[in-house]
């Protein structure tokens, strides 16, 4: 989160009822794909498409 803040992003911590086993950037709206891919590249991980997730956040 420190790295993201230093780059101008505004990360927020989210508590989930399950463990996330690997680092990735999720995007839930098609228009967010490019930003998610750019952020994933910076973090040396992958962007994951959650556009079909229901209910959409």
C-alpha positions as CSV (number, residue, x, y, z in Angstrom):
1,X,0.0,0.0,0.0
2,X,2.9,2.3,0.7
3,X,4.3,1.7,-2.9
4,X,0.9,2.4,-4.4
5,X,0.4,5.6,-2.3
6,X,3.8,6.9,-3.4
7,X,2.7,6.4,-7.0
8,X,-0.4,8.5,-6.6
9,X,-3.0,5.6,-6.1
10,X,-5.4,5.7,-3.2
11,X,-5.4,2.1,-1.9
12,X,-7.8,0.9,0.7
13,X,-7.6,-2.2,2.8
14,X,-10.5,-4.6,2.5
15,X,-11.2,-7.4,4.9
16,X,-12.6,-10.6,3.3
17,X,-14.1,-13.7,4.9
18,X,-11.6,-15.8,3.0
19,X,-7.8,-15.9,2.3
20,X,-6.5,-14.6,-0.9
21,X,-3.7,-16.9,-1.9
22,X,-1.9,-14.8,-4.5
23,X,-1.4,-11.2,-5.4
24,X,-3.3,-9.9,-8.4
25,X,-5.3,-6.9,-9.4
26,X,-9.0,-7.4,-9.8
27,X,-11.2,-5.3,-12.0
28,X,-15.0,-5.4,-12.0
29,X,-15.9,-3.0,-14.9
30,X,-14.7,-3.3,-18.5
31,X,-13.6,0.3,-18.6
32,X,-11.1,-0.4,-15.7
33,X,-9.2,-3.1,-17.6
34,X,-6.4,-0.8,-18.9
35,X,-5.8,0.7,-15.4
36,X,-5.9,-2.7,-13.8
37,X,-3.3,-4.0,-16.3
38,X,-1.1,-1.0,-15.8
39,X,-1.2,-1.4,-12.0
40,X,-0.6,-5.1,-12.3
41,X,2.5,-4.5,-14.4
42,X,3.8,-2.1,-11.7
43,X,3.2,-4.7,-9.0
44,X,4.7,-7.5,-11.1
45,X,1.5,-9.5,-11.0
46,X,-1.6,-10.1,-13.2
47,X,-4.9,-8.4,-13.7
48,X,-7.9,-10.6,-13.2
49,X,-11.2,-10.1,-14.9
50,X,-14.1,-10.1,-12.5
51,X,-16.5,-8.3,-14.8
52,X,-19.0,-11.3,-14.5
53,X,-18.9,-11.1,-10.7
54,X,-22.4,-10.7,-9.2
55,X,-23.4,-8.5,-7.6
56,X,-21.1,-6.0,-9.2
57,X,-19.5,-3.7,-6.7
